Amino acid sequence: VPARAAFWAGANIIFDFRKPQFDGNFTFYVNKEIAKDITLTGYQGEKAGEILMHFSSLNKWYVYVGQPSKRCGIKLSSPAISLSGYFVSGTEVPPIPDLPDKIRNELNIQKPVRNEIVKGGAGFGFGAEFSLNTGEKKFLFMSASLDLLVGFDMSLMKYENASCDGITTRAIGIDGWYAQGQLYAFAEGKINANIDVWFYEGKVEIMNCKAGLLLQGAMPNPSWMYGAIGGSYRLFNGAIKGKFNFDLEIGDRCQPALLQNSPVENLEIVSDVKPSNNASGIDIFERPEILCNFKLAQEIAIDVVDNNGKPKTRVFRPKL
């Protein structure tokens, strides 16, 4: 490591000729002793980001420039500005990450339940996030602060043997390729006045407002879009305050889930056949009979639970 370098990088490359298999790990660092105003995002120590590569003869490969859970990026300490991002591609691509807590709390959105088997897939994805926190800034007798967060995530994945709920057999996307994305933003601003007069001394809250914005969607087959905006405001020490929330959804939301086995897979419809198989000495005028456990062409309702934990009723109609 150069003694006085503010930024430096390292590489670890392995090629196994027997398998064959290639693995590469490229890491980027920031020297905290020199770049004192720079901190890091997503990694421990002085690591600012890494690129992971894997290629094998088993049709398995990936290239990760950061990951949704460990993004490459840096953060300035004064003012607190952060910029991070990631790009992933290959046969094993992690899914779009969950929304930041600030967005979910402001919009009152529950954390989604992801099917562990199909939460990732083959394809590619990328995303970025920018944040700014000014802290309290003073000017004369006034003080103000701003907290800002903006980000997006996109992915295009190929899902095998998956549907929107794990029950319906209708495949999603085009030949299993399905695009998903989200765009989000959060802002909180405060303005205070420090009053020091003969009849009053203290801080007066003039304004405290915050809001969250979200736009999610996926396409095609099915295509859906969801948008929400919400927030709250306080004026003059709470003399005027309130909340607002508005959302709009178009289409049927789809959370890819692994197809379950059919509930009638082991259901025996036919109980007996006359004449029986391999029977001999049968009269040509004997009338064949089929005995069934269910009435033919009549609906059978079976209660199941989809991969998201929601109860549903599936209807079948046996026929020969």
N, C-alpha and C positions, 0 to 999 in steps of 0.2 A: 504494500500500500504506500503510495507516495506520501511523504511525511506532511506536506503542506497542501495536499489536494483537497478541495472542498467536495468534489464528487469523484467517485471511482467505481469500477465495475469488475466483476470476476466471472469466469466461465468454467463449467465442468462438463466435459463431453465424453460419452462412453459409447463405443460401437462394439457389439457382440457379434462376431462373424459366425458363430455356431448356430444362432437362432434363425436368421439374423435379427438384430434389434439395435435401434439408435435411441439414445437418451441425451438430452441437453438441458442444462440449467444455467441460465445467464442471470446474474444478480447485479443490482445497482444499489449503491450506497451513498449516503451523505455524511460527511465528517462534521459531527455536531460541535466539535471544539472550534472549528473555523466558521461554519455556517450556523452561528448561534441563534439566529432569528428563524431558522427553518426546522420544523419538526416533520415527522413522517406519518403517513396514514396506512393502516392495514397491516403493518408488520412490526416486529419487535426490534429493539436495538437501533442500529443505524441503517437498516435495510429500507430502501425506498420502493423497491419493486423487483419482480423477477419474471423471466420468461421460461416456461417449461415446455419442452418438446419431447414427443415420444412417437416412434414409428416402429412397428413390428410386422413380421410376416403373417400374423394372425388377423390381418385386416383391422387392426386396432391402431389408431393414431390420434394425436391431439396436439394442438399448439395453444398454450395459455399465456397471454400477455396480461398478467394479473388474473384475478378471478373475482366473481361477484362478492365473495366474502372477504377477499384480500386484494383490494384494488391498488394499482400503482398510483402514487401521487405524493404530493408534498403539501405542507401547510406553513404559511407564514405566521409568526407569532404576533406581530404588531403592524397593521391590524390583523386579526385572526381571519385569514383567507385560506381556504382549502380547495384544491382541485385534484380529483382522482378519477380513474377510469379503468376499464378492462376490455379485452377482446379475447374470446374463446372460440375455438373451432375444432372439429374432429368427429370421431365416432362416439366420444363420451363428453358431452357438453353439459355443464351444470345449468339449472333452470334460471329464469328471471328471479332476482332476489325479492324478498318481502319489502314492503314500503317502510321507510324510516318511521320510527315511533312518533315523531312530531306530526307527520301527516296522518297516520292512523288515529291518533288521539284527537286531533282537531276535527277530523271528518267522521269520527266514531265508526271506524271500519275494523271489523274483526280480522285477525290474522288467518289467512286461508289455510285449509288442510290440504296438504299435497300428498298425492299417492307416491310412496317412496320408490316404487318400481319404475314408474314412468316420469318421474319429475325431471329427469334429464334425458338426453337422446343424442342422436347424430345430427350435426348441423353446425350452426355458428350463432354467436350472440355477442353483443357489445353494449356498453353503457358508460355514462359519465355523471359526475356529481360536482356541483360547485356550492360552496357555502361561504358566508361572510358574517362575522360577528364583530361589530365595532366596539362593543363594550360601552360604558357610559362616557359620553363626551360632554364637556362643559363649555358654555359660552355665556359670559356675564352671569346673570342669575338663573340661566336656563341650563338644563341638561337633557340629553337625548341618547337613545341607543337603537340599533337596528340589528335584527337577526334574520338572515336570509338563507334559504336553501332551495336549490333548483337541480333537477336531475332527470335522467331518462334511462330506460332499458329496452332493448329490442332483442328478439331471437327468432330464428327460423330453424325448426327441428323436424326430424322425421320420426314419427311415432309408429311402432310396430304393434299390431294387435291391441289397439286402444280406441276408445270412444269417449264421449263427453261424460259419461257416468259409470262406465264399466259394465253396463247392462245392455243398452241398445247395441245392436250389431252394426249400425251405420258408422262407417269409418269416417275419420275427420280429415280435413285438409284435402289436398290433391295428391293422391298416391301416398298418403301419410305425412306429407309436408304441411306444416301448420305454423303460421307466423303469429307472434304475440308481442305486445309492447305496452309500455306505460310511460307517462310523462307526469311529473309532480313538481309542486312548488309550495314553499311555506315562507311566510314573512311575519315578523312581529316587531312593532315599533312602539317606543315609549317616549313621551315628552313630559318633563317635570319642571316645576319652577321652585327655586329655593327662596322662600319669602323670609325676610328679616325686617319687620317694622315694629313699632312700639306696642301694637296690640296683638301681633301674631308672629311666631317664629317656627319654621319647619318647612317640609317639602310638600308641595301640592302637586298631585297627579293631574296633569292636564289631559293626557291621552294615553291610553294603553290599548292598542288594537293588534289583533293577530288573525291570520286567515290561512287556509290550506286549499290547494287546488289539485285535482287528480283527473287524469284522462287515461283510461285503459281500453284495450281492444285486442281483437284477434280475428284472423281471416285466413283462408276461406273455408266454408263448409264445416261448421257454420261460421257466419260473420256476426260479431257483436261489438258493441261499444258502450262504455260506461263512463260518465263524467260526474264529478261532484265538486262542490265548493262549499266551504263552511268557515265559520270563524266567530269571534266575539269582540266586543268593544266595551271600554270603560272611559267615561269622560268626567272630568272634574271630581276626582275622588269617589267615583261611583255614583254621582248624582244622576247620571244617564248611563245606562248599561244595557246590554242585550246580547243575544246570540242569533246566528242565522245559519241555515243549512239547506242546501238544495242539491238534488242529484237527479240524473236522467240516465236511463238504460234503454238501449235499442238492440233488439235481437235477443237470443237465448244465450246466456253466459255458458262457456264451455271450459271445464277444467279437465284436461286429458287424464284418463284413468284406464288401467289395464282391464281388458275384457274378462269378465268372470265366466266360469263354466256355466253352461245352461242349466237352469233348475230342473229341466225335464230330460237331462242327459241320460240318467239312469232310470227313467220312468218307463215301466213296461206297459205298453198300450194293449198288446195282444197277449191274452192269457193261454189260449189253446187253439189248435187248428185241427179240424176233422175233414177228411182222414188225416192221420198223423203222418209225419215224415217217415219215409222208408216203409210205409205200410204196404202189404201185399194182399192179393185176393179181393180187390175192391171192385164192386159192381159198377159198370159204366153209368148206371142210372142213379148212383148214390149222389145225393146233393151235398156239396162241400159246405162246411160251416167254419166261421171264425168267431171266437169268443173274445170280447174286448173288456178291459177293465174300466173303460170310459165310453160314454156315448160319442159316436163319431159326429163330427161337424158341430159339436157343442163346446162352448167356451169353458176353459178351465182357468181360474184366477189363482195365482200363487204370489204370496207376499215375499219380497226380498228386500235387502238393504244394499244400496249402491256403495261405491268405494269412498264416497264422501260422508257416509253414515246416515244418509236420508232414506227412510222407508219408501218403497215403491211397490206397485202391484203390476205384475206381468200377466198378460192374458195369452193363452194358447188355444188352438183349435185342432184336435187330432183328426187326421183323415188317412185313408188308405189309398 
